Amino acid sequence: MADYDLAVIGGGLNGASLARDAAGRGLRVILVEQGDLGAAASSATSRLVHGDLAVLERRGFLRVRAALAERDVWLKTAPHLVRPIRFAIPAHANERPPWRLRAGLWLYDRLGSGSRLAAATTLDVTHHPLGNALKRPIGTAFEYSDCLVDDSRLVVLTARDAAERGATICTGARCVRADRDHIWRIALIDRGHRRILTAGALANATGAWSASTAETVLRQPLPKRVARQVSQIIVPRLFDVDAVYVFQNPDGQLIFASPYARDFTLIGTVSHAFKGDPAVVTTPAPDVAYLCTATNRYFRAEIQPADVVRTISGANMVPARKGRHTPLAAAMSFHAGRRLAPLLTVSGGDVTTARRRAERAIDRLTRFYPMAPRWTASAPLPGGDFAWDRFDDQVDLARERWRFLTEAEAQRLVGAYGTRLAEILGDAGSRADLGRSFGAELTEAEVRYLMTREWARFADDILWRRTKLGLTMTPAEREALEVFMAGIGGGSGGCITADERSGDSEAGTVEPLPIRR
């Protein structure tokens, strides 16, 4: 008998979603990630949970409707990470005519007819706060509803839920060989030691590494795929309204400018073919210039490449198709022979449909294992057990219990941890009770929590993924965090469950669903 029913290679959103779905259906699951959870393309998304207007424009009506249904699922299951926000498309004289935008948004609302989000409307921005940041003579904008998500935290909490349902999560562990017979025999390098385990099925969810993993580790053929890179830039905040601007570009692309980490604006995305090492994806200077130029067509406050405080880039594999490629396309394949263990390969795809993508992939294993029915559409992620329109109530409750929190601090913490904030702050009555401060709101209590409960090993794991506080911390503060984490065991990695890492075998345990036999 194999050690595990399913081994997932890759700890991005696809891999974590596969592990969560399978563990909740009663399978014995192990996830192996060579670096940090969500450290590659899953932390370089557009952060949009939406139906995708670009797909609507290409008449992908069924895809849009399915994505909008998934948007509502995320609002229900991750209300702390996914928040509704208004999007505004300024009408530009040289781009799509107003009637076309108005008709498209009307159809967009109809395709998401079951949603409780506000419908699209037309605004005169000459007398509206949305128009304050825009150039003249832009006088009209079309406003509609969609959502933003903290993509990095979505990956981590998906993995945590998988662990609480019995999955083993390994970070800093690299799969170096997998031999396929009636079961998979897998070799790992875990904390410098070679380890062998067996699994009844294997899922290759290594993203931009999926082709090289198939060739050198699995030695199994892979349908042809191509690598695509997406890039974004972060600049100081360009507008005061809580909204996302959608800019039309002369090449037909839509550029999004969204609020980011309170004091910044995220602008993107630009996409193109990628060649090179997926571990070193950098934003080319032409991409930075492209995004600056696209933004300067609309905003009064012009930006230059020198204003960019950070770039975000990631690469992923998408299906090789004739004609236009999209960075959001998903590729999924499945193979099982009469005497060969099953092999799943999942790469690409957007954040919005990740849960559904994993659900469909795990469905392919139902003829090999007895398992419980689908479940992820109704089960909240850790900390998400409240209604999405009660987020402000959660913030108020946090400030009542921990009176030393400012409004902004409470919003950040509830937005990251939801109802599990008490696991960090406990009975603290003052900031001093949270231990050492590293600046930018980051305390020792939060750092220890992230290390023991969310697999953070190095300072970058906390500064740029589990929080975005690295943007406002000084080099000295970031270095102090590195020293602190190294001193208490940062960088150790290893194969552990969430409960083992916490040292409490009972805390946060969630039983998998009963298996249907």
C-alpha positions in Angstrom: 0.0 0.0 0.0 1.3 3.4 -0.9 2.2 6.0 1.8 -0.2 8.5 0.2 -3.2 8.4 -2.2 -2.0 11.6 -3.9 1.2 13.5 -4.1 1.0 17.1 -5.4 4.2 18.6 -6.7 4.1 22.4 -6.6 2.7 24.7 -3.9 1.1 27.5 -6.0 -2.6 28.1 -6.1 -3.3 25.1 -8.4 -1.3 22.7 -6.2 -2.7 24.0 -2.9 -6.3 23.8 -4.3 -5.7 20.2 -5.5 -4.4 19.2 -2.0 -7.3 20.9 -0.2 -10.0 19.4 -2.4 -8.5 15.9 -2.2 -7.8 16.0 1.5 -11.4 17.1 2.2 -12.7 14.2 0.2 -10.8 11.7 2.5 -7.6 11.1 0.4 -4.2 10.9 2.1 -2.4 13.8 0.5 1.1 15.2 0.5 2.1 18.5 -1.2 5.8 19.2 -2.0 7.0 22.7 -2.7 10.7 23.4 -3.4 10.4 27.0 -2.1 7.7 28.9 -0.4 3.9 28.5 -0.9 2.7 30.7 -3.8 6.2 32.2 -4.3 6.1 32.3 -8.1 3.2 33.1 -10.5 0.6 32.7 -7.8 2.0 35.9 -6.1 2.1 37.8 -9.4 -1.6 37.7 -10.5 -3.7 40.7 -11.3 -5.5 40.1 -7.9 -8.8 40.2 -9.7 -11.7 37.8 -9.0 -13.9 38.5 -11.9 -15.7 37.3 -15.0 -13.1 39.0 -17.3 -14.4 41.6 -19.7 -11.7 40.6 -22.2 -13.3 37.1 -22.4 -16.7 38.7 -22.8 -15.5 40.7 -25.7 -14.3 37.5 -27.4 -17.9 36.2 -26.9 -16.9 33.6 -24.3 -20.3 33.9 -22.6 -20.3 30.5 -20.9 -16.8 31.1 -19.5 -17.8 34.5 -18.1 -20.9 33.1 -16.5 -19.0 30.3 -14.9 -16.3 32.7 -13.6 -18.9 35.0 -12.2 -20.5 32.1 -10.3 -17.0 31.3 -8.9 -16.7 35.0 -7.9 -19.7 34.5 -5.7 -18.3 31.3 -4.2 -15.1 33.1 -3.2 -17.1 35.9 -1.6 -18.9 33.3 0.4 -15.9 31.2 1.4 -13.1 33.8 1.7 -14.8 37.1 2.7 -11.7 38.3 4.5 -9.4 37.8 1.4 -11.9 38.6 -1.4 -13.7 42.0 -1.3 -16.1 43.6 -3.6 -15.1 46.9 -5.2 -16.3 49.2 -7.9 -14.4 49.2 -11.2 -14.5 52.3 -13.4 -13.8 52.4 -17.2 -13.2 56.0 -18.3 -14.6 56.6 -21.8 -11.8 57.6 -24.1 -12.5 59.3 -27.5 -10.0 57.0 -29.3 -11.1 53.7 -27.9 -14.3 51.6 -27.6 -17.4 53.6 -28.2 -19.6 54.3 -25.2 -22.6 52.3 -26.5 -20.3 49.2 -26.8 -19.1 49.6 -23.2 -22.6 50.1 -21.9 -24.0 47.1 -23.7 -21.1 44.9 -22.6 -21.5 45.8 -19.0 -25.3 45.3 -19.2 -24.6 41.7 -20.5 -21.9 41.2 -17.8 -24.6 42.0 -15.1 -27.0 39.6 -16.8 -24.5 36.8 -16.8 -23.9 37.3 -13.1 -27.6 37.7 -12.4 -27.5 35.7 -9.1 -25.0 38.1 -7.5 -25.8 40.6 -4.8 -23.2 43.1 -6.1 -24.3 46.5 -7.4 -25.2 46.7 -11.1 -23.3 48.7 -13.7 -24.0 52.4 -14.1 -22.9 55.4 -16.1 -21.2 58.3 -14.2 -20.5 61.9 -15.0 -17.0 62.0 -13.5 -16.7 65.8 -13.9 -18.6 66.0 -10.6 -17.7 62.7 -9.0 -14.7 61.7 -6.8 -13.7 59.1 -9.4 -12.9 62.0 -11.8 -10.5 63.8 -9.5 -7.5 61.8 -10.6 -8.5 61.7 -14.3 -7.3 64.0 -17.1 -9.7 66.3 -18.8 -11.7 66.2 -21.1 -12.6 62.7 -19.8 -16.1 63.3 -18.5 -17.8 59.9 -18.5 -17.0 56.6 -16.9 -18.8 53.2 -16.8 -18.8 51.7 -13.3 -19.4 48.0 -12.4 -18.8 45.5 -9.6 -16.1 42.9 -9.3 -13.7 41.8 -6.6 -10.0 42.0 -5.5 -8.2 39.2 -3.7 -5.0 38.9 -1.7 -3.5 36.2 -4.0 -0.6 35.2 -1.8 -2.7 34.7 1.3 -5.3 32.8 -0.7 -2.6 30.2 -1.5 -1.4 30.0 2.1 -4.9 29.7 3.6 -5.9 27.1 1.0 -2.8 25.0 2.0 -3.6 25.5 5.7 -7.1 24.2 5.2 -5.7 21.2 3.4 -3.4 20.6 6.3 -6.2 20.9 8.8 -8.0 18.2 6.8 -5.1 15.8 7.0 -2.7 16.8 4.2 1.0 17.0 4.8 2.5 20.2 3.4 6.2 20.2 2.6 8.0 23.5 1.9 11.7 23.7 1.1 11.6 20.1 -0.2 12.4 19.3 -3.8 11.2 16.4 -5.8 14.2 15.1 -7.8 12.8 11.9 -9.2 9.5 10.0 -9.6 9.3 6.5 -11.0 6.0 5.3 -12.3 4.6 1.8 -12.0 1.3 0.8 -10.5 2.3 3.4 -7.8 4.6 6.4 -7.9 8.0 6.1 -6.1 9.1 9.6 -5.3 12.5 10.9 -4.2 12.7 14.2 -2.3 15.6 16.3 -1.0 14.2 17.5 2.3 16.4 19.7 4.5 19.5 18.2 2.8 18.4 14.6 3.2 17.1 12.3 0.6 13.7 10.8 1.4 11.6 8.2 -0.5 7.8 8.1 -0.4 5.2 6.4 -2.5 1.8 7.6 -3.8 -1.0 6.1 -5.7 -1.4 9.1 -7.9 0.7 12.2 -8.7 -0.2 15.7 -9.7 2.3 17.9 -11.5 1.2 21.5 -10.5 4.6 23.1 -10.9 3.5 25.9 -13.1 6.3 27.3 -15.3 8.3 24.3 -14.3 5.7 21.8 -15.5 7.5 21.0 -18.7 10.9 20.6 -17.1 9.4 18.5 -14.3 7.7 16.2 -16.8 10.9 15.8 -18.7 13.6 15.4 -16.1 11.7 14.3 -12.9 8.7 12.3 -14.1 10.1 11.4 -17.5 6.6 11.4 -18.9 5.5 13.1 -22.1 3.6 16.4 -21.7 1.3 18.0 -24.3 2.9 21.0 -25.8 2.7 24.2 -23.8 4.2 27.6 -23.9 5.5 29.9 -21.2 3.9 33.3 -20.7 5.1 36.1 -18.4 2.9 38.7 -16.8 4.3 41.9 -15.2 3.0 44.6 -13.0 4.4 47.7 -11.3 3.8 49.3 -7.9 3.9 53.0 -7.5 2.9 55.5 -4.7 -0.8 55.9 -4.4 -2.3 57.8 -7.4 -5.9 58.2 -6.3 -7.9 58.4 -3.0 -11.1 56.6 -4.0 -11.5 53.0 -3.1 -12.0 51.7 -6.6 -10.2 50.1 -9.5 -9.6 52.0 -12.7 -9.8 50.1 -16.0 -7.9 51.8 -18.8 -8.3 51.0 -22.5 -5.1 50.9 -24.4 -4.6 51.5 -28.2 -3.6 47.9 -28.7 -6.9 46.7 -27.2 -5.5 45.6 -23.9 -7.2 46.6 -20.6 -4.9 48.0 -17.9 -6.0 47.9 -14.3 -4.9 50.4 -11.6 -6.0 49.2 -8.2 -5.4 50.1 -4.5 -2.5 48.2 -3.0 -1.2 47.8 0.5 -3.0 51.0 1.6 -0.4 53.6 0.4 0.3 52.3 -3.1 -1.2 51.6 -6.5 -0.8 48.4 -8.5 -0.8 48.8 -12.3 -0.9 45.9 -14.8 -0.8 43.6 -16.5 1.4 43.2 -19.6 1.9 39.8 -21.0 4.2 38.2 -23.5 6.1 35.0 -24.2 8.8 33.9 -21.7 12.1 32.1 -22.2 14.5 31.5 -19.4 14.6 30.3 -15.8 11.2 30.6 -14.1 13.0 31.1 -10.8 14.4 34.4 -12.1 11.5 36.3 -13.8 12.2 40.0 -14.0 10.2 42.9 -15.5 11.8 44.2 -18.7 12.2 48.0 -19.0 9.9 48.0 -22.0 7.1 46.5 -19.9 7.6 49.2 -17.2 7.5 51.9 -19.9 4.4 50.4 -21.5 2.5 50.4 -18.2 3.6 54.0 -17.3 2.5 55.2 -20.8 -0.9 53.4 -20.5 -1.5 55.0 -17.2 -0.4 58.5 -18.2 -3.1 58.6 -20.9 -5.7 58.8 -18.2 -4.3 60.1 -14.8 -3.4 63.7 -14.2 -0.4 62.7 -12.0 2.0 61.3 -14.5 4.4 58.5 -13.6 7.8 57.7 -14.9 9.8 54.4 -14.6 11.8 56.1 -11.8 8.6 56.3 -9.7 8.2 52.5 -9.6 8.9 51.2 -6.1 8.6 47.5 -7.0 7.8 45.3 -9.9 6.0 42.0 -9.8 6.5 39.3 -12.4 5.6 35.7 -12.8 5.7 33.0 -15.5 3.3 30.1 -16.1 2.6 27.5 -18.7 -0.5 27.7 -20.9 -1.8 25.5 -23.7 0.0 25.9 -27.1 -2.7 27.0 -29.4 -2.7 28.7 -32.8 -3.2 32.4 -32.7 -3.4 34.5 -29.6 -2.3 33.2 -26.2 -3.7 34.4 -23.0 -1.8 34.3 -19.6 -5.1 33.2 -18.0 -5.6 30.1 -20.0 -5.5 26.8 -18.1 -4.0 23.5 -19.2 -5.1 20.2 -17.7 -4.3 16.7 -18.7 -4.8 13.3 -17.2 -3.2 9.9 -18.0 -3.6 6.5 -16.4 -2.7 3.2 -18.0 -3.9 -0.3 -17.1 -0.8 -0.9 -15.0 0.3 2.8 -14.6 -0.5 5.0 -11.7 -2.6 8.1 -12.5 -0.8 11.4 -13.5 -2.5 14.8 -13.4 -1.0 17.9 -14.9 -2.5 21.3 -14.1 -0.9 24.6 -15.1 -2.0 28.2 -15.8 -5.4 29.5 -15.3 -6.7 32.5 -13.3 -7.4 32.9 -9.6 -11.1 33.1 -10.1 -11.6 29.6 -11.4 -8.8 27.8 -9.4 -11.2 26.1 -7.0 -13.4 24.8 -9.8 -10.3 23.7 -11.7 -9.0 21.7 -8.8 -12.5 20.1 -8.2 -12.7 18.9 -11.8 -9.1 17.6 -11.7 -9.8 15.5 -8.5 -13.0 14.2 -10.1 -10.7 12.3 -12.5 -9.5 10.2 -9.6 -12.9 9.0 -8.5 -12.6 5.7 -10.3 -9.4 5.0 -8.5 -10.4 5.9 -4.9 -13.6 5.9 -2.9 -14.1 9.5 -1.9 -16.6 12.0 -0.5 -18.5 14.2 -2.9 -17.6 17.7 -4.0 -17.4 20.1 -1.0 -15.2 23.2 -1.5 -18.0 25.4 -2.9 -19.5 25.8 0.5 -16.7 25.4 3.0 -15.0 28.6 4.1 -11.3 29.0 4.2 -9.7 29.4 7.7 -10.9 32.7 9.2 -13.7 33.1 6.6 -16.7 32.0 8.6 -18.6 35.3 8.3 -20.7 37.0 5.7 -18.8 39.0 3.1 -21.0 42.1 3.8 -20.1 41.9 7.5 -16.4 42.7 7.0 -16.7 46.1 8.7 -18.5 44.4 11.7 -15.5 42.1 12.1 -13.2 45.2 12.1 -15.4 46.9 14.8 -15.3 43.7 16.9 -11.5 43.6 16.6 -11.2 47.2 17.7 -13.5 46.6 20.7 -11.5 43.6 21.9 -8.0 45.0 21.2 -8.4 48.7 21.8 -4.8 49.5 20.9 -5.5 48.8 17.2 -6.1 51.7 14.8 -8.8 51.4 12.2 -6.2 50.8 9.5 -4.4 48.1 11.5 -7.6 46.3 12.3 -8.6 46.3 8.6 -5.3 44.8 7.6 -5.4 42.1 10.3 -9.0 41.1 9.7 -8.3 41.2 5.9 -5.5 38.7 6.4 -6.7 36.4 9.2 -10.5 37.0 9.5 -12.0 35.4 12.6 -8.7 33.7 13.5 -7.1 37.0 14.5 -7.4 35.9 18.1 -4.8 33.2 17.5 -2.3 36.0 17.0 -3.4 38.7 19.4 -4.8 36.4 22.1 -5.4 38.3 25.4 -3.1 41.2 24.5 -4.1 44.4 26.3 -1.4 46.6 24.7 1.1 46.6 21.9 3.8 45.6 24.4 2.0 42.3 25.0 2.7 41.4 21.3 6.5 41.4 21.8 9.1 43.0 19.6 8.1 45.5 16.9 9.8 45.3 13.5 8.1 48.5 12.2 5.2 48.9 9.8 2.8 47.2 12.2 4.7 43.9 12.2 5.0 42.4 15.7 6.8 39.4 17.1 3.4 37.8 17.8 2.4 37.9 14.1 5.8 36.7 13.0 5.8 33.7 15.3 2.2 32.9 14.1 3.2 33.0 10.5 6.2 30.8 11.1 4.4 28.2 13.2 1.0 28.1 11.5 1.6 29.3 7.9 5.0 27.8 6.9 6.9 31.1 6.7 10.7 30.4 6.8 12.4 33.5 5.6 11.8 37.2 5.9 10.7 37.5 2.3 7.9 35.0 2.9 6.4 37.4 5.4 7.4 40.8 3.9 6.2 40.3 0.4 3.7 37.4 0.5 1.9 36.8 3.8 1.9 40.6 4.4 2.9 43.4 2.0 4.6 45.3 4.9 8.0 45.2 3.2 6.9 48.1 1.1 7.0 50.4 4.1 9.8 48.9 6.2 13.4 50.3 6.2 16.3 48.1 5.2 17.4 48.0 8.8 13.9 46.8 9.9 13.9 44.1 7.2 17.4 42.9 8.3 16.3 42.8 11.9 13.4 40.5 10.9 15.8 38.2 9.0 18.1 37.9 12.1 15.2 37.3 14.4 13.7 34.6 12.2 17.0 32.8 11.8 17.5 32.9 15.5 14.3 31.0 16.2 14.5 28.5 13.4 13.6 30.3 10.2 14.6 28.6 7.0 14.2 25.1 8.3 11.5 23.9 5.9 10.4 20.3 6.1 7.3 18.1 5.7 4.8 19.0 8.4 1.1 19.5 8.9 -0.3 22.8 10.2 -1.1 21.2 13.6 2.5 19.7 14.0 4.0 23.1 13.3 1.8 24.7 16.0 2.7 22.1 18.5 -1.0 21.6 19.3 -2.4 18.4 17.8 -6.0 19.6 18.5 -6.0 23.2 17.4 -7.8 24.0 14.2 -8.4 20.3 13.3 -11.0 19.9 10.6 -12.2 16.4 9.8 -12.3 15.4 6.1 -15.8 14.7 4.7 -17.1 11.1 5.1 -16.1 9.0 2.1 -18.8 7.8 -0.2 -18.4 4.1 -0.7 
